[in-house]
Amino acid sequence: MTEKVEEWQEPEENPASFQKIKTMLEEAKINFTLSEHKAVMTCEEAAETRGASLASGAKAMLIKDCGKKLTIEGVPFYLAVLSASNRFSSK
C-alpha cells in the first residue's frame, strides 16, 4: 500500500507579527525600507529580485546540535547567519 504524501504548503503570514516588528523598529527610530517581491527559494533568486550581488544578502540556518536524533529534548537551537555567497556545512 502506498501512502499519499501531501506537498508542503507555505504557511500564511501573520500580519500581527509584521506589525509588531515594524512598530519596534519605528519606536527605536531605526531607519528601514520595506520592499515587496515575489517569493523566492534560493539566495541566487533573492539577489536577482533585489538587483544586488549575492554577497550582499544573508542566509539564516536554524540548527540544533543533537546529531541524527532530532527529537532529543532540552537541546538548544542556534541561529547561524552567513553571507548568501557562502555554503553551509553541517559538519
PDB file of N, CA, C and O in Angstrom:
ATOM      1  N   MET A   1       0.841  -1.175   0.000  1.00  0.00           N
ATOM      2  CA  MET A   1       0.000   0.000   0.000  1.00  0.00           C
ATOM      3  C   MET A   1       0.891   1.245   0.000  1.00  0.00           C
ATOM      4  O   MET A   1       1.781   1.375   0.840  1.00  0.00           O
ATOM      5  N   THR A   2       0.650   2.146  -0.931  1.00  0.00           N
ATOM      6  CA  THR A   2       1.437   3.381  -0.985  1.00  0.00           C
ATOM      7  C   THR A   2       0.704   4.490  -0.252  1.00  0.00           C
ATOM      8  O   THR A   2      -0.512   4.650  -0.363  1.00  0.00           O
ATOM      9  N   GLU A   3       1.476   5.240   0.492  1.00  0.00           N
ATOM     10  CA  GLU A   3       0.905   6.341   1.268  1.00  0.00           C
ATOM     11  C   GLU A   3       1.038   7.631   0.481  1.00  0.00           C
ATOM     12  O   GLU A   3       2.113   7.937  -0.036  1.00  0.00           O
ATOM     13  N   LYS A   4      -0.031   8.382   0.387  1.00  0.00           N
ATOM     14  CA  LYS A   4      -0.004   9.648  -0.331  1.00  0.00           C
ATOM     15  C   LYS A   4       0.643  10.713   0.558  1.00  0.00           C
ATOM     16  O   LYS A   4       0.203  10.951   1.683  1.00  0.00           O
ATOM     17  N   VAL A   5       1.682  11.340   0.040  1.00  0.00           N
ATOM     18  CA  VAL A   5       2.370  12.400   0.772  1.00  0.00           C
ATOM     19  C   VAL A   5       1.932  13.733   0.185  1.00  0.00           C
ATOM     20  O   VAL A   5       2.068  13.977  -1.014  1.00  0.00           O
ATOM     21  N   GLU A   6       1.405  14.590   1.048  1.00  0.00           N
ATOM     22  CA  GLU A   6       0.955  15.898   0.575  1.00  0.00           C
ATOM     23  C   GLU A   6       2.139  16.829   0.371  1.00  0.00           C
ATOM     24  O   GLU A   6       3.116  16.790   1.120  1.00  0.00           O
ATOM     25  N   GLU A   7       2.038  17.665  -0.653  1.00  0.00           N
ATOM     26  CA  GLU A   7       3.078  18.638  -0.934  1.00  0.00           C
ATOM     27  C   GLU A   7       3.057  19.725   0.142  1.00  0.00           C
ATOM     28  O   GLU A   7       1.991  20.142   0.597  1.00  0.00           O
ATOM     29  N   TRP A   8       4.250  20.177   0.543  1.00  0.00           N
ATOM     30  CA  TRP A   8       4.352  21.208   1.570  1.00  0.00           C
ATOM     31  C   TRP A   8       3.764  22.509   1.063  1.00  0.00           C
ATOM     32  O   TRP A   8       3.985  22.891  -0.086  1.00  0.00           O
ATOM     33  N   GLN A   9       3.021  23.184   1.910  1.00  0.00           N
ATOM     34  CA  GLN A   9       2.412  24.464   1.573  1.00  0.00           C
ATOM     35  C   GLN A   9       2.995  25.555   2.463  1.00  0.00           C
ATOM     36  O   GLN A   9       3.121  25.386   3.676  1.00  0.00           O
ATOM     37  N   GLU A  10       3.347  26.674   1.842  1.00  0.00           N
ATOM     38  CA  GLU A  10       3.860  27.826   2.592  1.00  0.00           C
ATOM     39  C   GLU A  10       2.765  28.317   3.535  1.00  0.00           C
ATOM     40  O   GLU A  10       1.643  28.557   3.088  1.00  0.00           O
ATOM     41  N   PRO A  11       3.060  28.475   4.834  1.00  0.00           N
ATOM     42  CA  PRO A  11       2.034  28.980   5.755  1.00  0.00           C
ATOM     43  C   PRO A  11       1.729  30.446   5.467  1.00  0.00           C
ATOM     44  O   PRO A  11       2.563  31.177   4.932  1.00  0.00           O
ATOM     45  N   GLU A  12       0.537  30.854   5.826  1.00  0.00           N
ATOM     46  CA  GLU A  12       0.138  32.247   5.660  1.00  0.00           C
ATOM     47  C   GLU A  12       0.941  33.127   6.615  1.00  0.00           C
ATOM     48  O   GLU A  12       1.243  32.730   7.740  1.00  0.00           O
ATOM     49  N   GLU A  13       1.280  34.326   6.146  1.00  0.00           N
ATOM     50  CA  GLU A  13       1.956  35.273   7.025  1.00  0.00           C
ATOM     51  C   GLU A  13       0.982  35.781   8.073  1.00  0.00           C
ATOM     52  O   GLU A  13      -0.220  35.891   7.827  1.00  0.00           O
ATOM     53  N   ASN A  14       1.518  36.088   9.239  1.00  0.00           N
ATOM     54  CA  ASN A  14       0.707  36.651  10.304  1.00  0.00           C
ATOM     55  C   ASN A  14       0.915  38.162  10.301  1.00  0.00           C
ATOM     56  O   ASN A  14       1.987  38.630  10.686  1.00  0.00           O
ATOM     57  N   PRO A  15      -0.097  38.946   9.871  1.00  0.00           N
ATOM     58  CA  PRO A  15       0.062  40.401   9.817  1.00  0.00           C
ATOM     59  C   PRO A  15       0.400  41.015  11.177  1.00  0.00           C
ATOM     60  O   PRO A  15       1.053  42.057  11.234  1.00  0.00           O
ATOM     61  N   ALA A  16      -0.031  40.389  12.261  1.00  0.00           N
ATOM     62  CA  ALA A  16       0.258  40.931  13.593  1.00  0.00           C
ATOM     63  C   ALA A  16       1.754  40.861  13.888  1.00  0.00           C
ATOM     64  O   ALA A  16       2.304  41.769  14.510  1.00  0.00           O
ATOM     65  N   SER A  17       2.412  39.801  13.452  1.00  0.00           N
ATOM     66  CA  SER A  17       3.866  39.677  13.669  1.00  0.00           C
ATOM     67  C   SER A  17       4.602  40.756  12.898  1.00  0.00           C
ATOM     68  O   SER A  17       5.511  41.394  13.428  1.00  0.00           O
ATOM     69  N   PHE A  18       4.212  40.963  11.645  1.00  0.00           N
ATOM     70  CA  PHE A  18       4.828  42.005  10.829  1.00  0.00           C
ATOM     71  C   PHE A  18       4.657  43.365  11.488  1.00  0.00           C
ATOM     72  O   PHE A  18       5.616  44.129  11.593  1.00  0.00           O
ATOM     73  N   GLN A  19       3.456  43.668  11.928  1.00  0.00           N
ATOM     74  CA  GLN A  19       3.177  44.969  12.538  1.00  0.00           C
ATOM     75  C   GLN A  19       3.975  45.161  13.818  1.00  0.00           C
ATOM     76  O   GLN A  19       4.444  46.266  14.092  1.00  0.00           O
ATOM     77  N   LYS A  20       4.137  44.103  14.605  1.00  0.00           N
ATOM     78  CA  LYS A  20       4.899  44.189  15.855  1.00  0.00           C
ATOM     79  C   LYS A  20       6.362  44.533  15.558  1.00  0.00           C
ATOM     80  O   LYS A  20       6.946  45.389  16.224  1.00  0.00           O
ATOM     81  N   ILE A  21       6.948  43.876  14.571  1.00  0.00           N
ATOM     82  CA  ILE A  21       8.345  44.149  14.206  1.00  0.00           C
ATOM     83  C   ILE A  21       8.472  45.572  13.671  1.00  0.00           C
ATOM     84  O   ILE A  21       9.402  46.292  14.035  1.00  0.00           O
ATOM     85  N   LYS A  22       7.552  45.975  12.819  1.00  0.00           N
ATOM     86  CA  LYS A  22       7.581  47.320  12.244  1.00  0.00           C
ATOM     87  C   LYS A  22       7.473  48.377  13.344  1.00  0.00           C
ATOM     88  O   LYS A  22       8.208  49.365  13.325  1.00  0.00           O
ATOM     89  N   THR A  23       6.579  48.181  14.288  1.00  0.00           N
ATOM     90  CA  THR A  23       6.398  49.121  15.401  1.00  0.00           C
ATOM     91  C   THR A  23       7.655  49.211  16.254  1.00  0.00           C
ATOM     92  O   THR A  23       8.050  50.304  16.661  1.00  0.00           O
ATOM     93  N   MET A  24       8.289  48.071  16.530  1.00  0.00           N
ATOM     94  CA  MET A  24       9.520  48.070  17.325  1.00  0.00           C
ATOM     95  C   MET A  24      10.618  48.873  16.624  1.00  0.00           C
ATOM     96  O   MET A  24      11.334  49.636  17.272  1.00  0.00           O
ATOM     97  N   LEU A  25      10.753  48.708  15.312  1.00  0.00           N
ATOM     98  CA  LEU A  25      11.754  49.457  14.563  1.00  0.00           C
ATOM     99  C   LEU A  25      11.460  50.951  14.594  1.00  0.00           C
ATOM    100  O   LEU A  25      12.362  51.767  14.788  1.00  0.00           O
ATOM    101  N   GLU A  26      10.196  51.302  14.402  1.00  0.00           N
ATOM    102  CA  GLU A  26       9.803  52.716  14.408  1.00  0.00           C
ATOM    103  C   GLU A  26      10.038  53.348  15.774  1.00  0.00           C
ATOM    104  O   GLU A  26      10.559  54.460  15.855  1.00  0.00           O
ATOM    105  N   GLU A  27       9.661  52.658  16.847  1.00  0.00           N
ATOM    106  CA  GLU A  27       9.839  53.190  18.196  1.00  0.00           C
ATOM    107  C   GLU A  27      11.314  53.357  18.553  1.00  0.00           C
ATOM    108  O   GLU A  27      11.674  54.247  19.323  1.00  0.00           O
ATOM    109  N   ALA A  28      12.158  52.505  17.997  1.00  0.00           N
ATOM    110  CA  ALA A  28      13.599  52.594  18.237  1.00  0.00           C
ATOM    111  C   ALA A  28      14.262  53.584  17.276  1.00  0.00           C
ATOM    112  O   ALA A  28      15.480  53.762  17.296  1.00  0.00           O
ATOM    113  N   LYS A  29      13.438  54.229  16.429  1.00  0.00           N
ATOM    114  CA  LYS A  29      13.912  55.214  15.450  1.00  0.00           C
ATOM    115  C   LYS A  29      14.999  54.626  14.538  1.00  0.00           C
ATOM    116  O   LYS A  29      16.006  55.270  14.246  1.00  0.00           O
ATOM    117  N   ILE A  30      14.761  53.383  14.099  1.00  0.00           N
ATOM    118  CA  ILE A  30      15.669  52.702  13.175  1.00  0.00           C
ATOM    119  C   ILE A  30      15.155  52.916  11.758  1.00  0.00           C
ATOM    120  O   ILE A  30      14.002  52.613  11.450  1.00  0.00           O
ATOM    121  N   ASN A  31      16.022  53.439  10.903  1.00  0.00           N
ATOM    122  CA  ASN A  31      15.643  53.634   9.501  1.00  0.00           C
ATOM    123  C   ASN A  31      15.571  52.294   8.790  1.00  0.00           C
ATOM    124  O   ASN A  31      16.475  51.468   8.914  1.00  0.00           O
ATOM    125  N   PHE A  32      14.503  52.082   8.050  1.00  0.00           N
ATOM    126  CA  PHE A  32      14.365  50.849   7.286  1.00  0.00           C
ATOM    127  C   PHE A  32      13.511  51.123   6.056  1.00  0.00           C
ATOM    128  O   PHE A  32      12.769  52.103   6.000  1.00  0.00           O
ATOM    129  N   THR A  33      13.630  50.255   5.095  1.00  0.00           N
ATOM    130  CA  THR A  33      12.854  50.354   3.862  1.00  0.00           C
ATOM    131  C   THR A  33      12.100  49.057   3.654  1.00  0.00           C
ATOM    132  O   THR A  33      12.678  47.975   3.757  1.00  0.00           O
ATOM    133  N   LEU A  34      10.831  49.156   3.366  1.00  0.00           N
ATOM    134  CA  LEU A  34      10.028  47.977   3.055  1.00  0.00           C
ATOM    135  C   LEU A  34      10.012  47.773   1.552  1.00  0.00           C
ATOM    136  O   LEU A  34       9.878  48.731   0.790  1.00  0.00           O
ATOM    137  N   SER A  35      10.146  46.555   1.135  1.00  0.00           N
ATOM    138  CA  SER A  35      10.019  46.242  -0.286  1.00  0.00           C
ATOM    139  C   SER A  35       9.256  44.934  -0.419  1.00  0.00           C
ATOM    140  O   SER A  35       9.399  44.033   0.407  1.00  0.00           O
ATOM    141  N   GLU A  36       8.459  44.839  -1.446  1.00  0.00           N
ATOM    142  CA  GLU A  36       7.699  43.621  -1.711  1.00  0.00           C
ATOM    143  C   GLU A  36       8.230  42.990  -2.981  1.00  0.00           C
ATOM    144  O   GLU A  36       8.600  43.682  -3.929  1.00  0.00           O
ATOM    145  N   HIS A  37       8.264  41.670  -2.988  1.00  0.00           N
ATOM    146  CA  HIS A  37       8.736  40.947  -4.170  1.00  0.00           C
ATOM    147  C   HIS A  37       8.110  39.560  -4.172  1.00  0.00           C
ATOM    148  O   HIS A  37       7.511  39.125  -3.189  1.00  0.00           O
ATOM    149  N   LYS A  38       8.264  38.882  -5.297  1.00  0.00           N
ATOM    150  CA  LYS A  38       7.724  37.522  -5.405  1.00  0.00           C
ATOM    151  C   LYS A  38       8.482  36.604  -4.441  1.00  0.00           C
ATOM    152  O   LYS A  38       9.601  36.907  -4.029  1.00  0.00           O
ATOM    153  N   ALA A  39       7.869  35.507  -4.099  1.00  0.00           N
ATOM    154  CA  ALA A  39       8.527  34.528  -3.240  1.00  0.00           C
ATOM    155  C   ALA A  39       9.700  33.905  -3.991  1.00  0.00           C
ATOM    156  O   ALA A  39       9.607  33.634  -5.188  1.00  0.00           O
ATOM    157  N   VAL A  40      10.789  33.683  -3.288  1.00  0.00           N
ATOM    158  CA  VAL A  40      11.972  33.064  -3.890  1.00  0.00           C
ATOM    159  C   VAL A  40      12.398  31.878  -3.026  1.00  0.00           C
ATOM    160  O   VAL A  40      12.088  31.817  -1.837  1.00  0.00           O
ATOM    161  N   MET A  41      13.107  30.948  -3.639  1.00  0.00           N
ATOM    162  CA  MET A  41      13.526  29.749  -2.923  1.00  0.00           C
ATOM    163  C   MET A  41      15.037  29.688  -2.684  1.00  0.00           C
ATOM    164  O   MET A  41      15.495  28.929  -1.830  1.00  0.00           O
ATOM    165  N   THR A  42      15.803  30.470  -3.421  1.00  0.00           N
ATOM    166  CA  THR A  42      17.256  30.401  -3.281  1.00  0.00           C
ATOM    167  C   THR A  42      17.838  31.786  -3.056  1.00  0.00           C
ATOM    168  O   THR A  42      17.193  32.796  -3.337  1.00  0.00           O
ATOM    169  N   CYS A  43      19.058  31.823  -2.547  1.00  0.00           N
ATOM    170  CA  CYS A  43      19.760  33.097  -2.353  1.00  0.00           C
ATOM    171  C   CYS A  43      20.018  33.766  -3.696  1.00  0.00           C
ATOM    172  O   CYS A  43      19.972  34.991  -3.810  1.00  0.00           O
ATOM    173  N   GLU A  44      20.292  32.946  -4.717  1.00  0.00           N
ATOM    174  CA  GLU A  44      20.538  33.497  -6.050  1.00  0.00           C
ATOM    175  C   GLU A  44      19.290  34.215  -6.581  1.00  0.00           C
ATOM    176  O   GLU A  44      19.391  35.303  -7.148  1.00  0.00           O
ATOM    177  N   GLU A  45      18.124  33.605  -6.398  1.00  0.00           N
ATOM    178  CA  GLU A  45      16.873  34.241  -6.828  1.00  0.00           C
ATOM    179  C   GLU A  45      16.613  35.518  -6.041  1.00  0.00           C
ATOM    180  O   GLU A  45      16.143  36.507  -6.604  1.00  0.00           O
ATOM    181  N   ALA A  46      16.911  35.509  -4.759  1.00  0.00           N
ATOM    182  CA  ALA A  46      16.696  36.698  -3.927  1.00  0.00           C
ATOM    183  C   ALA A  46      17.585  37.843  -4.382  1.00  0.00           C
ATOM    184  O   ALA A  46      17.132  38.985  -4.466  1.00  0.00           O
ATOM    185  N   ALA A  47      18.852  37.547  -4.678  1.00  0.00           N
ATOM    186  CA  ALA A  47      19.776  38.591  -5.136  1.00  0.00           C
ATOM    187  C   ALA A  47      19.299  39.170  -6.465  1.00  0.00           C
ATOM    188  O   ALA A  47      19.338  40.383  -6.672  1.00  0.00           O
ATOM    189  N   GLU A  48      18.853  38.304  -7.353  1.00  0.00           N
ATOM    190  CA  GLU A  48      18.361  38.774  -8.656  1.00  0.00           C
ATOM    191  C   GLU A  48      17.125  39.652  -8.477  1.00  0.00           C
ATOM    192  O   GLU A  48      16.999  40.690  -9.126  1.00  0.00           O
ATOM    193  N   THR A  49      16.218  39.237  -7.600  1.00  0.00           N
ATOM    194  CA  THR A  49      14.995  40.010  -7.342  1.00  0.00           C
ATOM    195  C   THR A  49      15.321  41.377  -6.745  1.00  0.00           C
ATOM    196  O   THR A  49      14.676  42.369  -7.085  1.00  0.00           O
ATOM    197  N   ARG A  50      16.325  41.439  -5.851  1.00  0.00           N
ATOM    198  CA  ARG A  50      16.729  42.698  -5.225  1.00  0.00           C
ATOM    199  C   ARG A  50      17.575  43.550  -6.152  1.00  0.00           C
ATOM    200  O   ARG A  50      17.752  44.743  -5.907  1.00  0.00           O
ATOM    201  N   GLY A  51      18.108  42.945  -7.227  1.00  0.00           N
ATOM    202  CA  GLY A  51      19.018  43.675  -8.109  1.00  0.00           C
ATOM    203  C   GLY A  51      20.333  43.955  -7.420  1.00  0.00           C
ATOM    204  O   GLY A  51      20.929  45.016  -7.609  1.00  0.00           O
ATOM    205  N   ALA A  52      20.792  42.993  -6.611  1.00  0.00           N
ATOM    206  CA  ALA A  52      22.009  43.179  -5.821  1.00  0.00           C
ATOM    207  C   ALA A  52      22.919  41.970  -6.003  1.00  0.00           C
ATOM    208  O   ALA A  52      22.522  40.956  -6.576  1.00  0.00           O
ATOM    209  N   SER A  53      24.142  42.098  -5.506  1.00  0.00           N
ATOM    210  CA  SER A  53      25.073  40.976  -5.585  1.00  0.00           C
ATOM    211  C   SER A  53      24.671  39.902  -4.573  1.00  0.00           C
ATOM    212  O   SER A  53      24.024  40.187  -3.565  1.00  0.00           O
ATOM    213  N   LEU A  54      25.063  38.684  -4.861  1.00  0.00           N
ATOM    214  CA  LEU A  54      24.773  37.570  -3.963  1.00  0.00           C
ATOM    215  C   LEU A  54      25.395  37.807  -2.587  1.00  0.00           C
ATOM    216  O   LEU A  54      24.773  37.507  -1.567  1.00  0.00           O
ATOM    217  N   ALA A  55      26.611  38.340  -2.551  1.00  0.00           N
ATOM    218  CA  ALA A  55      27.333  38.560  -1.292  1.00  0.00           C
ATOM    219  C   ALA A  55      26.657  39.599  -0.392  1.00  0.00           C
ATOM    220  O   ALA A  55      26.929  39.644   0.807  1.00  0.00           O
ATOM    221  N   SER A  56      25.779  40.435  -0.962  1.00  0.00           N
ATOM    222  CA  SER A  56      25.126  41.465  -0.144  1.00  0.00           C
ATOM    223  C   SER A  56      23.986  40.895   0.694  1.00  0.00           C
ATOM    224  O   SER A  56      23.472  41.577   1.581  1.00  0.00           O
ATOM    225  N   GLY A  57      23.589  39.663   0.427  1.00  0.00           N
ATOM    226  CA  GLY A  57      22.498  39.039   1.167  1.00  0.00           C
ATOM    227  C   GLY A  57      23.022  38.135   2.271  1.00  0.00           C
ATOM    228  O   GLY A  57      24.230  37.939   2.406  1.00  0.00           O
ATOM    229  N   ALA A  58      22.115  37.594   3.048  1.00  0.00           N
ATOM    230  CA  ALA A  58      22.478  36.676   4.124  1.00  0.00           C
ATOM    231  C   ALA A  58      21.512  35.505   4.123  1.00  0.00           C
ATOM    232  O   ALA A  58      20.357  35.631   3.717  1.00  0.00           O
ATOM    233  N   LYS A  59      22.004  34.369   4.584  1.00  0.00           N
ATOM    234  CA  LYS A  59      21.125  33.220   4.779  1.00  0.00           C
ATOM    235  C   LYS A  59      21.160  32.855   6.252  1.00  0.00           C
ATOM    236  O   LYS A  59      22.199  32.948   6.906  1.00  0.00           O
ATOM    237  N   ALA A  60      20.031  32.446   6.754  1.00  0.00           N
ATOM    238  CA  ALA A  60      19.922  32.082   8.166  1.00  0.00           C
ATOM    239  C   ALA A  60      19.548  30.607   8.258  1.00  0.00           C
ATOM    240  O   ALA A  60      18.633  30.134   7.583  1.00  0.00           O
ATOM    241  N   MET A  61      20.274  29.901   9.102  1.00  0.00           N
ATOM    242  CA  MET A  61      20.032  28.477   9.298  1.00  0.00           C
ATOM    243  C   MET A  61      19.723  28.248  10.774  1.00  0.00           C
ATOM    244  O   MET A  61      20.515  28.617  11.641  1.00  0.00           O
ATOM    245  N   LEU A  62      18.574  27.639  11.061  1.00  0.00           N
ATOM    246  CA  LEU A  62      18.225  27.276  12.429  1.00  0.00           C
ATOM    247  C   LEU A  62      18.775  25.870  12.656  1.00  0.00           C
ATOM    248  O   LEU A  62      18.364  24.922  11.987  1.00  0.00           O
ATOM    249  N   ILE A  63      19.702  25.740  13.599  1.00  0.00           N
ATOM    250  CA  ILE A  63      20.358  24.449  13.808  1.00  0.00           C
ATOM    251  C   ILE A  63      20.214  23.985  15.253  1.00  0.00           C
ATOM    252  O   ILE A  63      20.019  24.784  16.169  1.00  0.00           O
ATOM    253  N   LYS A  64      20.317  22.669  15.427  1.00  0.00           N
ATOM    254  CA  LYS A  64      20.204  22.045  16.741  1.00  0.00           C
ATOM    255  C   LYS A  64      21.299  20.991  16.822  1.00  0.00           C
ATOM    256  O   LYS A  64      21.373  20.114  15.961  1.00  0.00           O
ATOM    257  N   ASP A  65      22.148  21.059  17.838  1.00  0.00           N
ATOM    258  CA  ASP A  65      23.282  20.146  17.965  1.00  0.00           C
ATOM    259  C   ASP A  65      22.871  18.887  18.715  1.00  0.00           C
ATOM    260  O   ASP A  65      23.092  18.770  19.920  1.00  0.00           O
ATOM    261  N   CYS A  66      22.272  17.945  17.990  1.00  0.00           N
ATOM    262  CA  CYS A  66      21.869  16.690  18.636  1.00  0.00           C
ATOM    263  C   CYS A  66      22.129  15.498  17.717  1.00  0.00           C
ATOM    264  O   CYS A  66      21.482  14.459  17.848  1.00  0.00           O
ATOM    265  N   GLY A  67      23.066  15.647  16.796  1.00  0.00           N
ATOM    266  CA  GLY A  67      23.376  14.542  15.900  1.00  0.00           C
ATOM    267  C   GLY A  67      22.193  14.189  15.032  1.00  0.00           C
ATOM    268  O   GLY A  67      21.492  15.072  14.537  1.00  0.00           O
ATOM    269  N   LYS A  68      21.968  12.908  14.846  1.00  0.00           N
ATOM    270  CA  LYS A  68      20.867  12.462  13.979  1.00  0.00           C
ATOM    271  C   LYS A  68      19.571  12.244  14.751  1.00  0.00           C
ATOM    272  O   LYS A  68      18.548  11.918  14.150  1.00  0.00           O
ATOM    273  N   LYS A  69      19.594  12.415  16.062  1.00  0.00           N
ATOM    274  CA  LYS A  69      18.406  12.211  16.890  1.00  0.00           C
ATOM    275  C   LYS A  69      17.698  13.549  17.088  1.00  0.00           C
ATOM    276  O   LYS A  69      17.905  14.223  18.097  1.00  0.00           O
ATOM    277  N   LEU A  70      16.864  13.929  16.125  1.00  0.00           N
ATOM    278  CA  LEU A  70      16.239  15.253  16.125  1.00  0.00           C
ATOM    279  C   LEU A  70      15.216  15.455  17.230  1.00  0.00           C
ATOM    280  O   LEU A  70      14.798  16.587  17.477  1.00  0.00           O
ATOM    281  N   THR A  71      14.801  14.387  17.902  1.00  0.00           N
ATOM    282  CA  THR A  71      13.755  14.522  18.918  1.00  0.00           C
ATOM    283  C   THR A  71      14.283  14.624  20.342  1.00  0.00           C
ATOM    284  O   THR A  71      13.500  14.571  21.291  1.00  0.00           O
ATOM    285  N   ILE A  72      15.601  14.770  20.511  1.00  0.00           N
ATOM    286  CA  ILE A  72      16.158  14.902  21.856  1.00  0.00           C
ATOM    287  C   ILE A  72      15.625  16.185  22.497  1.00  0.00           C
ATOM    288  O   ILE A  72      15.713  17.266  21.915  1.00  0.00           O
ATOM    289  N   GLU A  73      15.080  16.049  23.690  1.00  0.00           N
ATOM    290  CA  GLU A  73      14.525  17.195  24.408  1.00  0.00           C
ATOM    291  C   GLU A  73      15.630  17.985  25.097  1.00  0.00           C
ATOM    292  O   GLU A  73      16.652  17.418  25.482  1.00  0.00           O
ATOM    293  N   GLY A  74      15.432  19.283  25.253  1.00  0.00           N
ATOM    294  CA  GLY A  74      16.323  20.119  26.030  1.00  0.00           C
ATOM    295  C   GLY A  74      17.580  20.575  25.317  1.00  0.00           C
ATOM    296  O   GLY A  74      18.409  21.259  25.917  1.00  0.00           O
ATOM    297  N   VAL A  75      17.743  20.213  24.051  1.00  0.00           N
ATOM    298  CA  VAL A  75      18.913  20.654  23.297  1.00  0.00           C
ATOM    299  C   VAL A  75      18.577  22.013  22.681  1.00  0.00           C
ATOM    300  O   VAL A  75      17.569  22.136  21.985  1.00  0.00           O
ATOM    301  N   PRO A  76      19.399  23.030  22.924  1.00  0.00           N
ATOM    302  CA  PRO A  76      19.058  24.368  22.416  1.00  0.00           C
ATOM    303  C   PRO A  76      19.218  24.475  20.893  1.00  0.00           C
ATOM    304  O   PRO A  76      19.988  23.742  20.274  1.00  0.00           O
ATOM    305  N   PHE A  77      18.477  25.394  20.331  1.00  0.00           N
ATOM    306  CA  PHE A  77      18.605  25.732  18.925  1.00  0.00           C
ATOM    307  C   PHE A  77      19.544  26.926  18.808  1.00  0.00           C
ATOM    308  O   PHE A  77      19.663  27.723  19.738  1.00  0.00           O
ATOM    309  N   TYR A  78      20.208  27.046  17.668  1.00  0.00           N
ATOM    310  CA  TYR A  78      21.090  28.165  17.385  1.00  0.00           C
ATOM    311  C   TYR A  78      20.719  28.739  16.031  1.00  0.00           C
ATOM    312  O   TYR A  78      20.304  28.005  15.134  1.00  0.00           O
ATOM    313  N   LEU A  79      20.865  30.036  15.878  1.00  0.00           N
ATOM    314  CA  LEU A  79      20.628  30.691  14.602  1.00  0.00           C
ATOM    315  C   LEU A  79      21.974  31.087  14.027  1.00  0.00           C
ATOM    316  O   LEU A  79      22.672  31.934  14.584  1.00  0.00           O
ATOM    317  N   ALA A  80      22.336  30.474  12.912  1.00  0.00           N
ATOM    318  CA  ALA A  80      23.592  30.798  12.233  1.00  0.00           C
ATOM    319  C   ALA A  80      23.262  31.658  11.022  1.00  0.00           C
ATOM    320  O   ALA A  80      22.439  31.273  10.190  1.00  0.00           O
ATOM    321  N   VAL A  81      23.896  32.810  10.920  1.00  0.00           N
ATOM    322  CA  VAL A  81      23.675  33.719   9.795  1.00  0.00           C
ATOM    323  C   VAL A  81      25.000  33.886   9.076  1.00  0.00           C
ATOM    324  O   VAL A  81      26.013  34.208   9.698  1.00  0.00           O
ATOM    325  N   LEU A  82      24.997  33.668   7.770  1.00  0.00           N
ATOM    326  CA  LEU A  82      26.219  33.802   6.993  1.00  0.00           C
ATOM    327  C   LEU A  82      25.920  34.459   5.660  1.00  0.00           C
ATOM    328  O   LEU A  82      24.763  34.563   5.252  1.00  0.00           O
ATOM    329  N   SER A  83      26.959  34.899   4.993  1.00  0.00           N
ATOM    330  CA  SER A  83      26.808  35.539   3.694  1.00  0.00           C
ATOM    331  C   SER A  83      26.100  34.597   2.736  1.00  0.00           C
ATOM    332  O   SER A  83      26.352  33.392   2.742  1.00  0.00           O
ATOM    333  N   ALA A  84      25.220  35.141   1.916  1.00  0.00           N
ATOM    334  CA  ALA A  84      24.494  34.320   0.951  1.00  0.00           C
ATOM    335  C   ALA A  84      25.424  33.686  -0.070  1.00  0.00           C
ATOM    336  O   ALA A  84      25.060  32.696  -0.705  1.00  0.00           O
ATOM    337  N   SER A  85      26.613  34.239  -0.237  1.00  0.00           N
ATOM    338  CA  SER A  85      27.545  33.686  -1.214  1.00  0.00           C
ATOM    339  C   SER A  85      28.346  32.514  -0.649  1.00  0.00           C
ATOM    340  O   SER A  85      29.092  31.869  -1.387  1.00  0.00           O
ATOM    341  N   ASN A  86      28.204  32.228   0.651  1.00  0.00           N
ATOM    342  CA  ASN A  86      28.896  31.095   1.269  1.00  0.00           C
ATOM    343  C   ASN A  86      27.988  29.872   1.314  1.00  0.00           C
ATOM    344  O   ASN A  86      26.763  29.987   1.279  1.00  0.00           O
ATOM    345  N   ARG A  87      28.608  28.707   1.391  1.00  0.00           N
ATOM    346  CA  ARG A  87      27.867  27.464   1.533  1.00  0.00           C
ATOM    347  C   ARG A  87      27.885  27.065   3.007  1.00  0.00           C
ATOM    348  O   ARG A  87      28.867  27.299   3.711  1.00  0.00           O
ATOM    349  N   PHE A  88      26.790  26.460   3.464  1.00  0.00           N
ATOM    350  CA  PHE A  88      26.698  25.998   4.849  1.00  0.00           C
ATOM    351  C   PHE A  88      27.009  24.505   4.898  1.00  0.00           C
ATOM    352  O   PHE A  88      26.483  23.728   4.101  1.00  0.00           O
ATOM    353  N   SER A  89      27.853  24.114   5.823  1.00  0.00           N
ATOM    354  CA  SER A  89      28.165  22.698   6.029  1.00  0.00           C
ATOM    355  C   SER A  89      27.789  22.338   7.459  1.00  0.00           C
ATOM    356  O   SER A  89      28.232  22.998   8.399  1.00  0.00           O
ATOM    357  N   SER A  90      26.993  21.319   7.633  1.00  0.00           N
ATOM    358  CA  SER A  90      26.593  20.912   8.971  1.00  0.00           C
ATOM    359  C   SER A  90      27.706  20.185   9.708  1.00  0.00           C
ATOM    360  O   SER A  90      27.577  19.904  10.899  1.00  0.00           O
ATOM    361  N   LYS A  91      28.789  19.881   9.021  1.00  0.00           N
ATOM    362  CA  LYS A  91      29.921  19.211   9.666  1.00  0.00           C
ATOM    363  C   LYS A  91      30.750  20.216  10.408  1.00  0.00           C
ATOM    364  O   LYS A  91      31.754  19.856  11.023  1.00  0.00           O
TER     365      LYS A  91
END
